[in-house]
Amino acid sequence: MVVLIMVTIRTMRVPVKMPLLAKVIEIVSGISTLMTTIVTIMVMVTVNKKLF
C-alpha cells in the first residue's frame, strides 16, 4: 500500500507524456481510495456490532 503511494508520487514527478499512464495512475489512486473507504466502513460496522 505504502509502496503503491510512493510509486504514484514518483511517477507524478516525471512529466506525464503518455495520457494512458496518467489515466492508469488516476484509476489506481481511485481504487486505493475506494479500498480504504471500504475497509474503514467494515471496521466501523464490526466495532458497532461489538459495542451493541
PDB file with SEQRES, HELIX, SHEET and CRYST1 records, atoms N, CA, C and O in Angstrom:
SEQRES   1 A   52  MET VAL VAL LEU ILE MET VAL THR ILE ARG THR MET ARG          
SEQRES   2 A   52  VAL PRO VAL LYS MET PRO LEU LEU ALA LYS VAL ILE GLU          
SEQRES   3 A   52  ILE VAL SER GLY ILE SER THR LEU MET THR THR ILE VAL          
SEQRES   4 A   52  THR ILE MET VAL MET VAL THR VAL ASN LYS LYS LEU PHE          
HELIX    1 AA1 VAL A    2  ARG A   13  1                                  12    
HELIX    2 AA2 PRO A   19  LEU A   51  1                                  33    
CRYST1    1.000    1.000    1.000  90.00  90.00  90.00 P 1           1          
ATOM      1  N   MET A   1       0.829  -1.200   0.000  1.00  0.00           N  
ATOM      2  CA  MET A   1       0.000   0.000   0.000  1.00  0.00           C  
ATOM      3  C   MET A   1       0.872   1.262   0.000  1.00  0.00           C  
ATOM      4  O   MET A   1       0.683   2.164  -0.817  1.00  0.00           O  
ATOM      5  N   VAL A   2       1.829   1.305   0.934  1.00  0.00           N  
ATOM      6  CA  VAL A   2       2.745   2.452   1.023  1.00  0.00           C  
ATOM      7  C   VAL A   2       3.605   2.530  -0.233  1.00  0.00           C  
ATOM      8  O   VAL A   2       3.858   3.610  -0.767  1.00  0.00           O  
ATOM      9  N   VAL A   3       4.049   1.357  -0.691  1.00  0.00           N  
ATOM     10  CA  VAL A   3       4.882   1.281  -1.906  1.00  0.00           C  
ATOM     11  C   VAL A   3       4.110   1.844  -3.094  1.00  0.00           C  
ATOM     12  O   VAL A   3       4.665   2.570  -3.919  1.00  0.00           O  
ATOM     13  N   LEU A   4       2.824   1.504  -3.172  1.00  0.00           N  
ATOM     14  CA  LEU A   4       1.955   1.966  -4.255  1.00  0.00           C  
ATOM     15  C   LEU A   4       1.878   3.490  -4.275  1.00  0.00           C  
ATOM     16  O   LEU A   4       1.964   4.114  -5.333  1.00  0.00           O  
ATOM     17  N   ILE A   5       1.714   4.081  -3.088  1.00  0.00           N  
ATOM     18  CA  ILE A   5       1.644   5.538  -2.966  1.00  0.00           C  
ATOM     19  C   ILE A   5       2.979   6.162  -3.394  1.00  0.00           C  
ATOM     20  O   ILE A   5       3.003   7.156  -4.120  1.00  0.00           O  
ATOM     21  N   MET A   6       4.085   5.570  -2.937  1.00  0.00           N  
ATOM     22  CA  MET A   6       5.417   6.071  -3.282  1.00  0.00           C  
ATOM     23  C   MET A   6       5.645   6.025  -4.791  1.00  0.00           C  
ATOM     24  O   MET A   6       6.167   6.971  -5.381  1.00  0.00           O  
ATOM     25  N   VAL A   7       5.248   4.919  -5.402  1.00  0.00           N  
ATOM     26  CA  VAL A   7       5.402   4.759  -6.853  1.00  0.00           C  
ATOM     27  C   VAL A   7       4.561   5.798  -7.589  1.00  0.00           C  
ATOM     28  O   VAL A   7       5.007   6.383  -8.576  1.00  0.00           O  
ATOM     29  N   THR A   8       3.345   6.023  -7.103  1.00  0.00           N  
ATOM     30  CA  THR A   8       2.449   7.013  -7.719  1.00  0.00           C  
ATOM     31  C   THR A   8       3.067   8.404  -7.653  1.00  0.00           C  
ATOM     32  O   THR A   8       3.058   9.138  -8.641  1.00  0.00           O  
ATOM     33  N   ILE A   9       3.603   8.767  -6.488  1.00  0.00           N  
ATOM     34  CA  ILE A   9       4.231  10.084  -6.302  1.00  0.00           C  
ATOM     35  C   ILE A   9       5.443  10.219  -7.222  1.00  0.00           C  
ATOM     36  O   ILE A   9       5.639  11.254  -7.859  1.00  0.00           O  
ATOM     37  N   ARG A  10       6.244   9.175  -7.282  1.00  0.00           N  
ATOM     38  CA  ARG A  10       7.446   9.181  -8.114  1.00  0.00           C  
ATOM     39  C   ARG A  10       7.079   9.328  -9.586  1.00  0.00           C  
ATOM     40  O   ARG A  10       7.744  10.043 -10.336  1.00  0.00           O  
ATOM     41  N   THR A  11       6.007   8.636  -9.989  1.00  0.00           N  
ATOM     42  CA  THR A  11       5.563   8.690 -11.390  1.00  0.00           C  
ATOM     43  C   THR A  11       5.006  10.069 -11.714  1.00  0.00           C  
ATOM     44  O   THR A  11       5.186  10.574 -12.823  1.00  0.00           O  
ATOM     45  N   MET A  12       4.319  10.684 -10.728  1.00  0.00           N  
ATOM     46  CA  MET A  12       3.718  12.002 -10.934  1.00  0.00           C  
ATOM     47  C   MET A  12       4.787  13.087 -11.056  1.00  0.00           C  
ATOM     48  O   MET A  12       4.568  14.103 -11.716  1.00  0.00           O  
ATOM     49  N   ARG A  13       5.933  12.877 -10.429  1.00  0.00           N  
ATOM     50  CA  ARG A  13       7.028  13.856 -10.513  1.00  0.00           C  
ATOM     51  C   ARG A  13       7.536  13.947 -11.940  1.00  0.00           C  
ATOM     52  O   ARG A  13       7.873  15.025 -12.431  1.00  0.00           O  
ATOM     53  N   VAL A  14       7.583  12.792 -12.599  1.00  0.00           N  
ATOM     54  CA  VAL A  14       8.005  12.748 -14.002  1.00  0.00           C  
ATOM     55  C   VAL A  14       6.903  13.385 -14.846  1.00  0.00           C  
ATOM     56  O   VAL A  14       5.728  13.061 -14.672  1.00  0.00           O  
ATOM     57  N   PRO A  15       7.274  14.294 -15.766  1.00  0.00           N  
ATOM     58  CA  PRO A  15       6.251  14.894 -16.634  1.00  0.00           C  
ATOM     59  C   PRO A  15       5.530  13.805 -17.418  1.00  0.00           C  
ATOM     60  O   PRO A  15       6.149  13.026 -18.143  1.00  0.00           O  
ATOM     61  N   VAL A  16       4.230  13.768 -17.259  1.00  0.00           N  
ATOM     62  CA  VAL A  16       3.452  12.701 -17.893  1.00  0.00           C  
ATOM     63  C   VAL A  16       3.261  13.022 -19.371  1.00  0.00           C  
ATOM     64  O   VAL A  16       2.515  13.924 -19.753  1.00  0.00           O  
ATOM     65  N   LYS A  17       3.979  12.231 -20.193  1.00  0.00           N  
ATOM     66  CA  LYS A  17       3.883  12.422 -21.640  1.00  0.00           C  
ATOM     67  C   LYS A  17       2.786  11.539 -22.218  1.00  0.00           C  
ATOM     68  O   LYS A  17       2.181  11.863 -23.240  1.00  0.00           O  
ATOM     69  N   MET A  18       2.540  10.415 -21.544  1.00  0.00           N  
ATOM     70  CA  MET A  18       1.539   9.480 -22.043  1.00  0.00           C  
ATOM     71  C   MET A  18       0.222   9.672 -21.290  1.00  0.00           C  
ATOM     72  O   MET A  18       0.188   9.522 -20.068  1.00  0.00           O  
ATOM     73  N   PRO A  19      -0.852   9.997 -21.994  1.00  0.00           N  
ATOM     74  CA  PRO A  19      -2.166  10.149 -21.345  1.00  0.00           C  
ATOM     75  C   PRO A  19      -2.629   8.841 -20.708  1.00  0.00           C  
ATOM     76  O   PRO A  19      -3.343   8.848 -19.704  1.00  0.00           O  
ATOM     77  N   LEU A  20      -2.219   7.723 -21.296  1.00  0.00           N  
ATOM     78  CA  LEU A  20      -2.600   6.403 -20.781  1.00  0.00           C  
ATOM     79  C   LEU A  20      -2.041   6.202 -19.376  1.00  0.00           C  
ATOM     80  O   LEU A  20      -2.736   5.710 -18.487  1.00  0.00           O  
ATOM     81  N   LEU A  21      -0.774   6.589 -19.184  1.00  0.00           N  
ATOM     82  CA  LEU A  21      -0.126   6.454 -17.877  1.00  0.00           C  
ATOM     83  C   LEU A  21      -0.850   7.300 -16.839  1.00  0.00           C  
ATOM     84  O   LEU A  21      -1.071   6.865 -15.709  1.00  0.00           O  
ATOM     85  N   ALA A  22      -1.216   8.520 -17.240  1.00  0.00           N  
ATOM     86  CA  ALA A  22      -1.952   9.414 -16.345  1.00  0.00           C  
ATOM     87  C   ALA A  22      -3.284   8.790 -15.946  1.00  0.00           C  
ATOM     88  O   ALA A  22      -3.699   8.868 -14.790  1.00  0.00           O  
ATOM     89  N   LYS A  23      -3.947   8.169 -16.922  1.00  0.00           N  
ATOM     90  CA  LYS A  23      -5.237   7.519 -16.665  1.00  0.00           C  
ATOM     91  C   LYS A  23      -5.071   6.345 -15.713  1.00  0.00           C  
ATOM     92  O   LYS A  23      -5.893   6.147 -14.819  1.00  0.00           O  
ATOM     93  N   VAL A  24      -4.006   5.565 -15.903  1.00  0.00           N  
ATOM     94  CA  VAL A  24      -3.722   4.405 -15.043  1.00  0.00           C  
ATOM     95  C   VAL A  24      -3.485   4.867 -13.603  1.00  0.00           C  
ATOM     96  O   VAL A  24      -4.018   4.280 -12.662  1.00  0.00           O  
ATOM     97  N   ILE A  25      -2.684   5.919 -13.439  1.00  0.00           N  
ATOM     98  CA  ILE A  25      -2.394   6.478 -12.107  1.00  0.00           C  
ATOM     99  C   ILE A  25      -3.697   6.937 -11.450  1.00  0.00           C  
ATOM    100  O   ILE A  25      -3.925   6.701 -10.264  1.00  0.00           O  
ATOM    101  N   GLU A  26      -4.548   7.600 -12.245  1.00  0.00           N  
ATOM    102  CA  GLU A  26      -5.834   8.098 -11.757  1.00  0.00           C  
ATOM    103  C   GLU A  26      -6.699   6.945 -11.254  1.00  0.00           C  
ATOM    104  O   GLU A  26      -7.288   7.022 -10.176  1.00  0.00           O  
ATOM    105  N   ILE A  27      -6.767   5.878 -12.048  1.00  0.00           N  
ATOM    106  CA  ILE A  27      -7.572   4.703 -11.698  1.00  0.00           C  
ATOM    107  C   ILE A  27      -7.021   4.028 -10.443  1.00  0.00           C  
ATOM    108  O   ILE A  27      -7.774   3.676  -9.534  1.00  0.00           O  
ATOM    109  N   VAL A  28      -5.690   3.851 -10.402  1.00  0.00           N  
ATOM    110  CA  VAL A  28      -5.045   3.180  -9.258  1.00  0.00           C  
ATOM    111  C   VAL A  28      -5.293   3.951  -7.961  1.00  0.00           C  
ATOM    112  O   VAL A  28      -5.639   3.362  -6.937  1.00  0.00           O  
ATOM    113  N   SER A  29      -5.112   5.278  -8.016  1.00  0.00           N  
ATOM    114  CA  SER A  29      -5.337   6.086  -6.810  1.00  0.00           C  
ATOM    115  C   SER A  29      -6.808   6.057  -6.412  1.00  0.00           C  
ATOM    116  O   SER A  29      -7.136   6.073  -5.226  1.00  0.00           O  
ATOM    117  N   GLY A  30      -7.689   6.014  -7.404  1.00  0.00           N  
ATOM    118  CA  GLY A  30      -9.119   5.914  -7.145  1.00  0.00           C  
ATOM    119  C   GLY A  30      -9.477   4.607  -6.466  1.00  0.00           C  
ATOM    120  O   GLY A  30     -10.266   4.583  -5.521  1.00  0.00           O  
ATOM    121  N   ILE A  31      -8.888   3.511  -6.953  1.00  0.00           N  
ATOM    122  CA  ILE A  31      -9.145   2.181  -6.382  1.00  0.00           C  
ATOM    123  C   ILE A  31      -8.626   2.114  -4.944  1.00  0.00           C  
ATOM    124  O   ILE A  31      -9.311   1.597  -4.062  1.00  0.00           O  
ATOM    125  N   SER A  32      -7.415   2.636  -4.704  1.00  0.00           N  
ATOM    126  CA  SER A  32      -6.845   2.592  -3.349  1.00  0.00           C  
ATOM    127  C   SER A  32      -7.692   3.409  -2.376  1.00  0.00           C  
ATOM    128  O   SER A  32      -7.867   3.020  -1.221  1.00  0.00           O  
ATOM    129  N   THR A  33      -8.218   4.547  -2.847  1.00  0.00           N  
ATOM    130  CA  THR A  33      -9.107   5.370  -2.015  1.00  0.00           C  
ATOM    131  C   THR A  33     -10.379   4.603  -1.687  1.00  0.00           C  
ATOM    132  O   THR A  33     -10.849   4.607  -0.549  1.00  0.00           O  
ATOM    133  N   LEU A  34     -10.929   3.944  -2.706  1.00  0.00           N  
ATOM    134  CA  LEU A  34     -12.154   3.151  -2.545  1.00  0.00           C  
ATOM    135  C   LEU A  34     -11.936   2.024  -1.544  1.00  0.00           C  
ATOM    136  O   LEU A  34     -12.776   1.789  -0.675  1.00  0.00           O  
ATOM    137  N   MET A  35     -10.794   1.317  -1.667  1.00  0.00           N  
ATOM    138  CA  MET A  35     -10.469   0.202  -0.775  1.00  0.00           C  
ATOM    139  C   MET A  35     -10.342   0.693   0.663  1.00  0.00           C  
ATOM    140  O   MET A  35     -10.841   0.052   1.588  1.00  0.00           O  
ATOM    141  N   THR A  36      -9.673   1.833   0.849  1.00  0.00           N  
ATOM    142  CA  THR A  36      -9.507   2.410   2.182  1.00  0.00           C  
ATOM    143  C   THR A  36     -10.870   2.726   2.794  1.00  0.00           C  
ATOM    144  O   THR A  36     -11.110   2.459   3.971  1.00  0.00           O  
ATOM    145  N   THR A  37     -11.758   3.297   1.984  1.00  0.00           N  
ATOM    146  CA  THR A  37     -13.112   3.634   2.441  1.00  0.00           C  
ATOM    147  C   THR A  37     -13.867   2.379   2.861  1.00  0.00           C  
ATOM    148  O   THR A  37     -14.503   2.354   3.914  1.00  0.00           O  
ATOM    149  N   ILE A  38     -13.793   1.327   2.024  1.00  0.00           N  
ATOM    150  CA  ILE A  38     -14.481   0.060   2.315  1.00  0.00           C  
ATOM    151  C   ILE A  38     -13.969  -0.543   3.618  1.00  0.00           C  
ATOM    152  O   ILE A  38     -14.757  -0.977   4.458  1.00  0.00           O  
ATOM    153  N   VAL A  39     -12.646  -0.569   3.786  1.00  0.00           N  
ATOM    154  CA  VAL A  39     -12.036  -1.118   4.998  1.00  0.00           C  
ATOM    155  C   VAL A  39     -12.497  -0.341   6.225  1.00  0.00           C  
ATOM    156  O   VAL A  39     -12.844  -0.929   7.249  1.00  0.00           O  
ATOM    157  N   THR A  40     -12.497   0.996   6.114  1.00  0.00           N  
ATOM    158  CA  THR A  40     -12.933   1.855   7.226  1.00  0.00           C  
ATOM    159  C   THR A  40     -14.370   1.545   7.608  1.00  0.00           C  
ATOM    160  O   THR A  40     -14.686   1.411   8.790  1.00  0.00           O  
ATOM    161  N   ILE A  41     -15.248   1.429   6.603  1.00  0.00           N  
ATOM    162  CA  ILE A  41     -16.671   1.126   6.855  1.00  0.00           C  
ATOM    163  C   ILE A  41     -16.805  -0.232   7.542  1.00  0.00           C  
ATOM    164  O   ILE A  41     -17.559  -0.375   8.505  1.00  0.00           O  
ATOM    165  N   MET A  42     -16.060  -1.239   7.036  1.00  0.00           N  
ATOM    166  CA  MET A  42     -16.118  -2.584   7.616  1.00  0.00           C  
ATOM    167  C   MET A  42     -15.678  -2.567   9.074  1.00  0.00           C  
ATOM    168  O   MET A  42     -16.304  -3.210   9.917  1.00  0.00           O  
ATOM    169  N   VAL A  43     -14.607  -1.837   9.379  1.00  0.00           N  
ATOM    170  CA  VAL A  43     -14.097  -1.731  10.753  1.00  0.00           C  
ATOM    171  C   VAL A  43     -15.146  -1.079  11.647  1.00  0.00           C  
ATOM    172  O   VAL A  43     -15.402  -1.545  12.758  1.00  0.00           O  
ATOM    173  N   MET A  44     -15.752   0.006  11.153  1.00  0.00           N  
ATOM    174  CA  MET A  44     -16.778   0.714  11.934  1.00  0.00           C  
ATOM    175  C   MET A  44     -17.973  -0.192  12.226  1.00  0.00           C  
ATOM    176  O   MET A  44     -18.508  -0.191  13.335  1.00  0.00           O  
ATOM    177  N   VAL A  45     -18.385  -0.963  11.222  1.00  0.00           N  
ATOM    178  CA  VAL A  45     -19.513  -1.888  11.388  1.00  0.00           C  
ATOM    179  C   VAL A  45     -19.169  -2.950  12.432  1.00  0.00           C  
ATOM    180  O   VAL A  45     -19.992  -3.275  13.288  1.00  0.00           O  
ATOM    181  N   THR A  46     -17.947  -3.488  12.356  1.00  0.00           N  
ATOM    182  CA  THR A  46     -17.502  -4.516  13.300  1.00  0.00           C  
ATOM    183  C   THR A  46     -17.486  -3.956  14.727  1.00  0.00           C  
ATOM    184  O   THR A  46     -17.935  -4.618  15.663  1.00  0.00           O  
ATOM    185  N   VAL A  47     -16.969  -2.742  14.885  1.00  0.00           N  
ATOM    186  CA  VAL A  47     -16.908  -2.094  16.204  1.00  0.00           C  
ATOM    187  C   VAL A  47     -18.315  -1.878  16.751  1.00  0.00           C  
ATOM    188  O   VAL A  47     -18.568  -2.107  17.933  1.00  0.00           O  
ATOM    189  N   ASN A  48     -19.229  -1.436  15.887  1.00  0.00           N  
ATOM    190  CA  ASN A  48     -20.623  -1.207  16.301  1.00  0.00           C  
ATOM    191  C   ASN A  48     -21.283  -2.497  16.761  1.00  0.00           C  
ATOM    192  O   ASN A  48     -22.040  -2.497  17.732  1.00  0.00           O  
ATOM    193  N   LYS A  49     -20.999  -3.601  16.067  1.00  0.00           N  
ATOM    194  CA  LYS A  49     -21.581  -4.896  16.433  1.00  0.00           C  
ATOM    195  C   LYS A  49     -21.059  -5.360  17.790  1.00  0.00           C  
ATOM    196  O   LYS A  49     -21.787  -5.982  18.563  1.00  0.00           O  
ATOM    197  N   LYS A  50     -19.785  -5.051  18.076  1.00  0.00           N  
ATOM    198  CA  LYS A  50     -19.188  -5.455  19.351  1.00  0.00           C  
ATOM    199  C   LYS A  50     -19.731  -4.606  20.497  1.00  0.00           C  
ATOM    200  O   LYS A  50     -19.921  -5.098  21.610  1.00  0.00           O  
ATOM    201  N   LEU A  51     -19.979  -3.334  20.217  1.00  0.00           N  
ATOM    202  CA  LEU A  51     -20.473  -2.428  21.264  1.00  0.00           C  
ATOM    203  C   LEU A  51     -21.923  -2.723  21.624  1.00  0.00           C  
ATOM    204  O   LEU A  51     -22.292  -2.714  22.799  1.00  0.00           O  
ATOM    205  N   PHE A  52     -22.749  -2.987  20.602  1.00  0.00           N  
ATOM    206  CA  PHE A  52     -24.180  -3.201  20.858  1.00  0.00           C  
ATOM    207  C   PHE A  52     -24.538  -4.685  20.800  1.00  0.00           C  
ATOM    208  O   PHE A  52     -25.699  -5.048  20.991  1.00  0.00           O  
TER     209      PHE A  52                                                      
END                                                                             
